[in-house]
Amino acid sequence: ISCMLRGAYDILNHLEKKLNIGVGQTTDDGKFTLKEFECLGACIGAPMMQLNKDYHENLTTERVDSILDQLS
């Protein structure tokens, strides 16, 4: 609920547009698969996402862009 209340669906929509995939899909280059989970237990840092084994918390669309740009 913490993630939902703090804009998780805005982040998810942004990721879908940025990566050009939907939930459950993988990018053409195989680099990203977008999955939605009910809870990863990081309520205090909501909204958050996990990339490999790293948690990224207190997300904004700008922070998501920065994280993804560092991986490109």
C-alpha positions in Angstrom: 0.0 0.0 0.0 2.9 2.4 0.7 4.1 2.2 -2.8 0.7 2.6 -4.3 0.0 5.7 -2.1 3.3 7.3 -3.1 2.9 6.9 -6.9 4.1 3.4 -7.8 1.7 3.2 -10.7 3.0 6.5 -12.1 6.5 4.9 -12.0 5.3 1.7 -13.6 3.5 3.6 -16.4 6.7 5.6 -17.0 8.8 2.4 -17.2 6.4 0.9 -19.7 6.7 4.0 -21.9 10.5 4.4 -21.5 11.2 0.7 -22.1 8.4 0.3 -24.7 7.2 -2.9 -23.0 4.3 -3.9 -20.7 4.4 -5.9 -17.5 5.6 -9.4 -18.1 7.5 -8.4 -21.2 11.2 -8.2 -22.0 12.9 -5.5 -24.1 14.0 -6.6 -27.6 17.7 -6.5 -26.5 16.9 -8.8 -23.5 18.2 -6.2 -21.0 15.0 -5.6 -19.0 12.0 -7.6 -18.0 9.3 -5.6 -16.3 7.6 -7.5 -13.5 5.1 -6.2 -10.9 5.2 -7.5 -7.3 2.8 -6.9 -4.5 5.5 -6.1 -2.0 9.3 -6.2 -1.7 9.3 -5.0 1.9 10.7 -1.5 1.5 7.8 0.5 2.7 9.8 3.3 4.2 11.4 4.0 0.8 8.3 3.7 -1.4 8.0 3.7 -4.2 10.8 1.4 -5.1 12.0 -1.0 -7.7 14.5 -3.8 -7.8 17.1 -4.1 -10.5 19.0 -7.4 -10.2 19.7 -7.5 -6.5 19.7 -3.8 -5.9 16.8 -1.8 -4.4 16.2 1.7 -5.7 13.9 3.6 -3.3 12.1 7.0 -3.2 11.6 6.9 -6.9 10.5 9.7 -9.2 10.4 9.5 -12.9 13.5 11.6 -13.1 15.3 9.2 -10.7 14.2 6.2 -12.8 15.6 7.9 -15.9 18.9 8.5 -14.2 19.1 4.9 -13.0 18.3 3.5 -16.5 20.7 5.9 -18.2 23.5 4.7 -16.0 22.9 1.2 -17.2 22.9 2.0 -20.9 
